[in-house]
Amino acid sequence: MRLRPLGKTGLQVSELSLGGLFVSSHGGNFAQGRAAIRRAFDLGVNYIDTAPSYRDSEEVLGKVLPDIDGPCYLSTKVGGRPSPFEPQNPDHLRQSVEESLRLLKRDHIDLLMVHEPERPGHYDWWADRRNYSGPVIDVLDELKERGIVRLIGLGGTTAYAMAPIMETGRFDVVLTAFNYSLLWREAEHAILPTAKRLGMGVVIGSPLQQGVLSRRHDAEVEAGPHWLSPPRRRQLLELYGLLDEIGMSLPEISLRFVLSNPNISCTLMGARSEEEVELNIAAAARGPLAPEILARLDQLVAMVPFRPTDEPACLPLGRDYPGLGPVR
């Protein structure tokens, strides 16, 4: 497993790392999650990301990680506890972190992120939205000074709204999800150039768009569901044709595309099992995509450079989906 610098933090993290969303005991799958975590670290992964809202992922990691040999950098997020959670209440912020430490069985957190700082409807973090200031920044700085938190970061999904928060210079790392992958490139316009200029580490979440790019949907795309825009449909069909031409699977090209960018610190795989971990790491080991393939992918992206209005964050291929409906 190749290592990459996490911005200017001084840490070297595995270029393919583990997302903790699906590593939980939900559905009685603790043994499967434990096996996936152990296999990932056996194969060179040294970074894992989780959050209080990822079911019981923190508790599962607290049971598994003490038995892991070698380096392990752990990222989690602040928020969601106690309930009801007040994002501008310093006591609630500290309680959230204390509960994470208890569940994770750790005395410090390597990277603590403000979860979705750009979405006021999710958590209203900012007392002053113009300057992105508030108790959450003060508490995270305090925890960093005390050594309870090593680094602080941002983790969100809205590419253009994240960049102004990054510009405050208060954060070490940015995690962006659903907007830097094979066909979705919004992060190229704001997050990636801002992070590079500021020396921030960049973590990519959902490189497979939470399953959209994990398998092909030839028949469904060919039929053209009513919610799928004609340009996106043509784009997907051309992508499938490219895969047939070069003899590569959709998950492999998706992972290797993200890893082809040297400005990415690490990419999170949402593996649920040992087999998925092994397949993803084997794909990553094949290295960056050839320049001619990257050029073909750029041509495909140019067919749909921005998301159509009615398109959800993750294409609901393989699922019943009525469409967004009218805006009210």
LUMKOLDO-414820 format. One record per residue: residue in one letter; x, y, z of N, C-alpha, C in turn. Coordinates in steps of 0.05 Angstrom, whole numbers, plus 32768, in hexadecimal, padded with zeros to 4 digits. Example, Ala and Ser with C-alpha at 12.3 -4.5 7.8 and 13.67 -1.06 7.14 Angstrom:
2
A81087F8E809C80F67FA6809C81087FBE809C/S81017FD3808E81117FEB808F81028001809D/
***
This chain:
328
M80117FE88000800080008000801280198000/R800D802A7FEC801C80437FEB801280577FFF/L80248067800B801D807C801E801F80978010/R800E80AA801A800E80C5800F800D80D88026/P801980F080238017810480387FFB810F803C/L7FF3811280547FD9811D805B7FDC813C805C/G7FDF814880457FE4816580447FFE816B8052/K7FFE8180806280168188807080158180808D/T8005816B80948002816380B0801A815380BA/G802A814880A88040813780AF8039811A80B0/L8020811380AD801880F680AD801980EB8091/Q802080D2808F802080C38076800A80AE8078/V7FF680B080677FDF809E80697FDD808C8050/S7FD1807580547FCD8062803D7FBB806F8029/E7FC4806D800F7FB4807B7FFA7F98806F7FF7/L7F9480567FFE7F79804B80007F758044801D/S7F60805080287F5A804D80457F3E80448049/L7F36804180617F1C803380677F0880478072/G7EF1804880647EDA8057806E7ECA80468081/G7EC2805280987EB6804280AD7E97804180AC/L7E8B804D80977E6E804E80967E6180328097/F7E6E801F80897E62800480877E6F7FF08099/V7E827FF980A97E8F7FE880BD7E817FEA80D7/S7E6B7FDC80DA7E5B7FDD80F27E507FC280F8/S7E427FBF810E7E367FA581147E197FA5810C/H7E117FB980FC7DF57FBA80F27DEE7FA080E3/G7DD87F9480EB7DD07F7B80DE7DDF7F6380E7/G7DED7F6680FE7DFC7F4F81097E167F4980FA/N7E227F5E80EE7E397F5980DD7E537F6280EB/F7E557F6081057E6D7F6881137E857F58810A/A7E827F3E81087E987F2C80FF7EA27F3480E4/Q7E907F3A80D17E977F4280B67EA67F5C80B6/G7E9C7F7080C67EA97F8980C87EC57F8780D4/R7EC77F7780E97EE17F7380F67EF57F6780E2/A7EEC7F5380D37EFE7F4680C07F077F5A80AA/A7EF47F6C80A17EFB7F7F808D7F107F938097/I7F0D7F9C80B07F207FAF80BC7F3B7FA280BE/R7F3C7F8A80C97F567F7D80CD7F647F7880B2/R7F557F70809E7F617F6A80847F6C7F848078/A7F5D7F99807B7F677FB380707F817FBB807C/F7F847FB980967F9D7FC080A37FB37FAC809D/D7FAC7F93809A7FC07F7F80927FCD7F868077/L7FBD7F9280667FC67F98804B7FD17FB48048/G7FD57FC2805E7FE37FDB805D7FD27FF48062/V7FB87FF280667FA88009806C7FB180148088/N7FB2802E808B7FB9803980A67FA8805080AE/Y7F92805480A07F80806B80A67F63806180A3/I7F52806980B67F36806280B57F25807980BE/D7F0F807D80B17EFD809480B67EE2808A80C0/T7ED8809780D57EBE808F80DF7EAF80A980E8/A7E9880A580F57E8980BC81007E7480B18113/P7E6B80C281267E5680B981387E3D80B0812A/S7E3780BB81137E1F80B481047E21809B80F4/Y7E38808E80F37E3C807580E37E34805D80F4/R7E1B805C80FB7E108046810B7E2280428124/D7E2B802981297E3D802581407E5A80218138/S7E62802E81227E7D802B81177E928031812C/E7E8E8047813B7EA3804E814F7EA680388164/E7E90802C816D7E91801781817E9F7FFE8175/V7E997FF7815C7EA67FE1814F7EC47FE5814D/L7ECC7FFD81457EE8800381427EF68002815E/G7EE8800A81727EF38009818D7EF87FEC8196/K7EE97FD9818B7EED7FBD81927F037FB08181/V7F077FBA81697F197FAD81567F357FB98155/L7F377FD481557F507FE181517F667FDB8166/P7F5E7FD781807F747FD081937F847FB8818B/D7F7A7FA6817B7F887F8E81737F987F928159/I7F977FAA814E7FA57FAF81347FC27FB6813A/D7FD47FA9812C7FF07FB0812E7FF77FC58119/G800A7FD6812080137FEA810D800480048110/P800B801881007FFF803281027FE1803280FB/C7FD2804281087FB5804581037FAD80618108/Y7FA7807080F47F9E808C80F67F7F808B80F5/L7F73809781087F568095810B7F4980B18109/S7F3580B380F77F2680CB80F47F0980C780FC/T7EFE80D9810B7EE180D981107ED780F5810F/K7EBE80F981167EB1811381127EA3811B812C/V7E9E8135812E7E90814081457E738144813E/G7E61813F81507E458144814B7E33812C8152/G7E19813181557E06811C81587E0181128175/R7E12811A81877E0F811281A37E16812981B5/P7E08812D81CB7DF1811E81D57DD8812581C4/S7DC2811881CA7DAA811D81BB7D95812981CD/P7D8A814081C67D8F814F81AD7DAA815D81AF/F7DB7815F81987DD2816A81967DD08188818E/E7DDE8199819D7DDF81B581967DFB81BC818C/P7DFE81C181727E1881C481667E2881DC816F/Q7E1A81EF817C7E28820781857E2B820781A4/N7E2681F081B07E2981ED81CD7E4481E081D3/P7E5781EE81DF7E7281E381E47E7181C981F4/D7E5F81C882077E5D81AF82187E5581978207/H7E42819C81F47E39818681E37E50817D81D0/L7E5F819081C77E76818A81B57E8A817981C4/R7E90818081DC7EA4817081EC7E99815581F2/Q7E7F815381F97E72813981FF7E73812781E6/S7E6F813281CF7E71812281B67E8C811581B3/V7EA1812581B87EBC811B81B57EC2810781CB/E7EBA810C81E37EBE80FA81FA7EB180DF81F4/E7E9980DF81E97E8C80C681E27E9B80B781CC/S7EA580C581B97EB580B881A47ECE80AB81B0/L7EDB80B981C17EF380AE81CE7EEC809481DE/R7ED6809581EC7ECD807E81FC7EC8806681EA/L7EB8806B81D47EB1805481C37ECA804A81B4/L7EDB805C81AB7EF38054819C7F09804981AE/K7F06804C81C87F1A804381DC7F35804F81D7/R7F34806A81D37F4D807981CE7F4F809181E0/D7F67809A81E47F6B80B381F47F6F80CB81E2/H7F6F80C781C87F7180DE81B57F6580D6819A/I7F5F80EA818A7F5580E5816F7F6880F2815C/D7F7180E381487F8580ED81357F7A81048125/L7F618101811B7F558116810B7F3781188112/L7F2F812F811B7F13813481227F088148810E/M7EF2814181027EE6815180ED7ECC815D80F6/V7EC7817680EC7EAC818280EE7E9B817580D8/H7E85816880DF7E76815880CC7E62816A80BD/E7E65816A80A27E54817980907E518196809A/P7E6781A5809A7E6681C180A47E5881D48091/E7E5381CA80787E4881DC80647E2A81DA8062/R7E1E81C980727E0181C480707DF281CD808A/P7DE881E6808A7DDB81F080A37DC381E080AB/G7DB681D380977D9F81C2809E7DA681A980AC/H7DC081A180AB7DC9818980B97DD2819080D5/Y7DE781A080D77DF081AB80F17DF581C980EC/D7DEB81DA80FD7DF081F680FB7E0881FD810C/W7E2081F881017E3981FA81117E4082178117/W7E3A822A81057E47824481057E3782598112/A7E42826681277E36827D81337E3782958120/D7E4C829681107E5082AB80FC7E56829D80E2/R7E41829A80D17E45828B80B87E56829B80A4/R7E5782B580A77E6882C480947E8582BE8098/N7E8E82BA80B17EAA82B580B77EAF829880BF/Y7E9A828780C07E9C826B80C87EAA826980E3/S7E9F827780F67EAA827681127E94826C8124/G7E9C8261813A7E898257814E7E9682458162/P7E87823B81757E92822B818B7EA082128181/V7E988206816A7EA481ED81617EC281F2815B/I7EC98209814F7EE5820E81497EF482128163/D7EE9822081767EF7822581907EFB820B819F/V7EE781F9819F7EE981E081AE7EFE81CE81A0/L7EFD81CC81867F1181BC81787F2D81C6817C/D7F3181E0817B7F4B81EB81817F5481E4819D/E7F4281E681B07F4881E081CC7F5181C281CF/L7F4281B081C27F48819481C37F63818E81B5/K7F69819D81A07F82819981937F9981A281A5/E7F9681B881B37FAA81C281C57FAF81AE81DC/R7F9A81A181E47F9D818E81FB7FA7817381F2/G7FAA816E81D77FB4815581CD7F9F814081CB/I7F86814681CF7F70813381CC7F6A812F81AF/V7F6E8144819F7F6A814281827F84814B8175/R7F8E813B81627FA7814281557FA38155813E/L7F8F8150812D7F89816181167F6C81668115/I7F64817D81087F48818281047F42818680E6/G7F29817E80DF7F23817F80C37F05818480BE/L7EFE818380A47EE38187809B7EDB816F808B/G7EC28166808E7EB8814F807F7E9D81558074/G7E9A815880597E818160804E7E7D81568032/T7E66815F80267E5E8154800C7E58816A7FF7/T7E5881837FFF7E5181987FED7E6A81A77FE5/A7E7381A27FCD7E8E81AB7FC57E9281C97FC6/Y7E7F81D87FBC7E8381F57FB97E8082037FD4/A7E7081F87FE67E6C820580007E8281FF8013/M7E9281EA800E7EA781E380207EC081F5801E/A7EC581FE80057EDD820E80007EE082278012/P7ECA823780157ECD824F80267ED482488043/I7ECB8231804D7ED2822980687EEF8221806A/M7EF8821480557F15820C80547F2682268054/E7F1D823B80477F2C825380457F328261805F/T7F24825980747F298265808F7F45825D8099/G7F508247808E7F6B823F80967F6B823180B1/R7F54822980BC7F53821E80D77F5481FF80D6/F7F5681F380BF7F5381D680BD7F6B81C980AF/D7F7181B180B77F8881A280AC7F8181908095/V7F68818680947F61817180817F4481778078/V7F3E816F805F7F23817080557F1B8155804A/L7F04814B80527EF8813380477EE1813C8035/T7EE18134801C7ECB813B800B7EC081217FFF/A7EA5811F7FFF7E9881067FF57E84810D7FDF/F7E8180FA7FCD7E6D80FB7FB77E7381117FA2/N7E8A811E7FA37E8F81327F8F7EAB81317F83/Y7EB9811A7F877ED181157F777ED380F77F72/S7ECA80EF7F5A7ECA80D37F527ECC80D37F34/L7EC880BB7F297ECC80B77F0D7EBC80CB7EFB/L7EA380CF7F017E9280E07EF07E8880FA7EFE/W7E8E80FC7F187E8581147F277E9E81237F31/R7EA2813B7F287EBC81497F2D7EB981657F39/E7EA3816A7F477E9F81857F527EB6818E7F63/A7EC3817C7F717ED981837F837EF081907F74/E7EF3818A7F5A7F0981967F4B7F0781B47F49/H7EEF81BF7F4C7EEB81DC7F487EF081EC7F61/A7EF081E07F787EF381F07F917F0481E27FA6/I7EFC81CA7FAE7F0981BD7FC47F2681B67FBF/L7F2B81A97FA97F47819F7FA47F5A81B67FA0/P7F5481CB7F907F6781E17F8E7F6B81F07FA8/T7F5681F37FB87F5882017FD17F6A81F17FE4/A7F6681D77FE67F7581C67FF87F9381C77FF0/K7F9881C67FD67FB481C67FCD7FC281E07FD4/R7FB481F67FD17FC082107FD77FC582137FF5/L7FB3820880067FB6820A80237FC681F4802F/G7FCE81E080207FDD81CA802B7FCD81B7803C/M7FB281B580377FA181A480467FA28187803B/G7F9F8174804D7F9C815880447F8081558038/V7F7E814380247F65813F80167F5D81218018/V7F46811C80237F3B810180257F2380FF8014/I7F2180EC80027F0A80E87FF07EF880D27FFB/G7EDF80D980007ECB80C580087EBA80BD7FF1/S7EAF80A57FF27E9D809B7FDE7EA8809C7FC1/P7EC080917FBC7ECA80907FA17EB980807F8E/L7EA8806E7F997E96805E7F897E7A806A7F8A/Q7E7780837F937E5D80907F957E49807F7FA4/Q7E5280737FBA7E4280627FCB7E33804C7FBC/G7E4280407FA97E3780297F9B7E31802D7F7E/V7E2D80467F757E26804C7F597E3C80427F47/L7E5580447F507E6C803C7F3F7E7880217F48/S7E6980137F587E737FF87F617E6B7FE27F4E/R7E567FE77F3D7E4F7FD37F297E3F7FE07F12/R7E3F7FD37EFC7E327FDE7EE47E147FD97EE5/H7E057FEB7ED77DE87FE97ED57DE07FEC7EB8/D7DEC7FDB7EA77DE97FDF7E8A7DCC7FDF7E81/A7DBC7FCB7E897DA17FC97E807D907FE07E89/E7D937FE87EA37D837FFE7EAE7D8A80187EA0/V7DA4801D7E9D7DAC80367E907DA380367E73/E7DA580207E657D9C801E7E497D7E80247E47/A7D6F801A7E5A7D52801F7E597D4B803C7E5F/G7D5C804A7E6E7D5980667E747D43806C7E88/P7D4880697EA27D3580707EB77D2C808E7EB3/H7D1480947EBB7D0980AF7EB67D1980C57EC4/W7D2680BE7EDA7D3480D27EEA7D5180D77EE0/L7D5A80C57ECD7D7680C77EC47D7780D97EAB/S7D8780EF7EAE7D8881027E987D9480F57E7F/P7D8C80FD7E677D9780F17E4F7DB680F47E4D/P7DC1810C7E557DDF810D7E547DEC80F97E66/R7DE180F67E7F7DED80E37E917DEB80C67E87/R7DD480C07E7A7DD080A67E6F7DE480A07E59/R7DE880B37E477DFC80AF7E327E1880AC7E3D/Q7E1E80BC7E527E3880BB7E5F7E3D809F7E6B/L7E2A80957E7A7E2D807A7E867E3180657E71/L7E2280667E5C7E2580527E477E4080537E3A/E7E4A806B7E367E65806E7E2A7E7A80647E3E/L7E7680687E587E88805E7E6C7E89803F7E6B/Y7E7180337E6A7E7180167E697E7F800C7E50/G7E7C801A7E3A7E8A80137E217EA880147E24/L7EB280297E337ECE802C7E387ED880157E49/L7EC9800D7E5D7ED17FF77E6E7ED47FDD7E5D/D7EC17FD87E4B7EC37FC17E3A7EDC7FC27E28/E7EE27FDA7E1F7EF97FDE7E0D7F147FD87E1B/I7F167FE27E347F307FDF7E427F317FC77E55/G7F1A7FB97E587F197FA17E697F1E7FA77E86/M7F117FBB7E917F147FC27EAD7EF97FC47EBA/S7EF87FBD7ED47EDE7FBE7EE27ED87FDB7EEB/L7EBF7FE07EF07EB77FFB7EF87EC380037F13/P7EC37FF27F277ECF7FFA7F417EED7FFF7F3E/E7EFB7FEF7F2E7F187FF37F2C7F1E800E7F1F/I7F1180147F097F17802D7EFC7F0F80457F0D/S7EFA80417F1D7EF180577F2E7F05805D7F44/L7F1080487F517F24804C7F667F3E80567F5B/R7F46804B7F457F6080537F397F5F806F7F2E/F7F4780787F257F4580947F1C7F4B80A77F33/V7F3E80A37F4A7F4380B57F617F6080B47F6A/L7F6B809C7F6B7F8780987F747F9B80A37F5F/S7F9280A97F477FA480B47F337FAA80D17F38/N7F9B80DE7F4A7FA080FA7F507FB480FC7F67/P7FCB81077F627FE081097F787FD9811C7F8E/N7FC4812D7F897FBC81417F9E7FA981357FB2/I7FA1811C7FAE7F8F810E7FC17FA181007FD6/S7F9B81047FEF7FAA80F780047FA280DA8007/C7F8880D580097F7F80B9800B7F6280B88003/T7F5A80A07FFB7F3F809A7FF17F3380858003/L7F1A8089800C7F0D8077801E7EFE8062800F/M7F03804880147EF3803380097EDE802B801D/G7EC5802780147EAF801F80257EAC80018026/A7EC27FF3802A7EC17FD580297EB27FCA8041/R7EA17FB6803B7E927FA980507E9D7F8E8058/S7EAF7F8380497EB97F68804D7ED67F658046/E7EE27F4F804E7EFE7F4980477F017F488029/E7EEF7F3C801B7EF17F3A7FFE7EF17F557FF1/E7EDF7F677FF97EDE7F827FED7EF87F917FF3/V7F037F8E800C7F1C7F9B80127F327F917FFF/E7F347F777FFB7F497F6C7FEA7F467F757FCD/L7F2D7F767FC37F297F7F7FA87F317F9C7FA4/N7F297FAD7FB77F2F7FC97FB57F4D7FCE7FB7/I7F5B7FC17FC97F787FC57FCC7F877FBA7FB4/A7F7D7FA47FA97F8A7F997F907F877FAD7F79/A7F707FBA7F777F6C7FCE7F627F7F7FE67F66/A7F817FEF7F7F7F9280067F857FAF7FFF7F7F/A7FB77FE67F847FD37FDE7F7F7FDB7FE07F62/R7FC87FE07F507FCE7FE27F337FD67FFE7F2B/G7FD480117F3D7FDF802C7F397FCD803E7F29/P7FD680567F247FC7806A7F157FBF80607EF9/L7FA9806C7EEF7FA080657ED47FB380717EC0/A7FB580657EA97FC5806F7E937FBB808A7E8A/P7FCC809C7E817FC380B77E787FAE80B67E63/E7FAF80A27E507F9B80A17E3B7F7F809A7E46/I7F7F808A7E5B7F6580837E687F5A809B7E77/L7F6C80A97E857F6380C17E937F5880D67E7F/A7F6480D87E687F5A80EB7E547F3F80E27E4A/R7F3A80C87E467F2080BF7E3E7F0B80C57E53/L7F1280C27E6D7F0080C87E827EF980E57E83/D7F0D80F67E7E7F0781137E7D7EF3811A7E67/Q7EF5810C7E517EE181107E3C7EC581087E44/L7EC480F27E537EAA80E97E5E7E9E80FD7E71/V7EAF81077E837EA6811B7E967E9B81347E88/A7EA8813C7E737E9F81547E647E8381517E59/M7E7981387E567E5E81347E4D7E4A813E7E61/V7E50813C7E7B7E3E81457E907E5081537EA5/P7E5A816B7EA07E6D81777EB27E61817F7ECD/F7E4781837ECF7E3A818A7EE87E2081797EEB/R7E1881747F047E0281637F097DE8816F7EFD/P7DD8815F7EEF7DBE81697EE77DAC816F7EFF/T7D9981817EFC7D8A818C7F127D7C81757F22/D7D7081627F147D60814D7F227D7181367F2C/E7D8B81377F297D9B81207F307DA2811F7F4D/P7D9C81097F5B7DA381077F787DC181037F7B/A7DCB81057F947DE881037F997DF380E87F90/C7DE380D37F947DEB80B87F8B7DD680AE7F78/L7DDE80A77F607DCA809D7F4D7DBC80847F58/P7DA280847F597D94806D7F657D9080567F51/L7DA6804E7F437DA480387F317DA1801E7F41/G7D8F800D7F387D8A7FF47F467D777FF77F5D/R7D6B800F7F607D5880147F767D3F80227F6B/D7D29801F7F787D11802E7F717D15804B7F79/Y7D10805D7F677D1480797F6D7CFF80897F5D/P7CEE80987F6B7CD980A77F5D7CE280C17F51/G7CFA80CA7F587D0380E47F4E7D0080F97F64/L7D0D81107F607D0D81257F757CF281327F78/G7CE281347F637CC981417F657CCB815F7F64/P7CB5816E7F667CB7818B7F647CC481977F7C/V7CD181AD7F787CDD81BC7F8E7CC881CD7F9B/R7CC581CB7FB67CAF81DA7FC47CBC81EE7FD7/
***
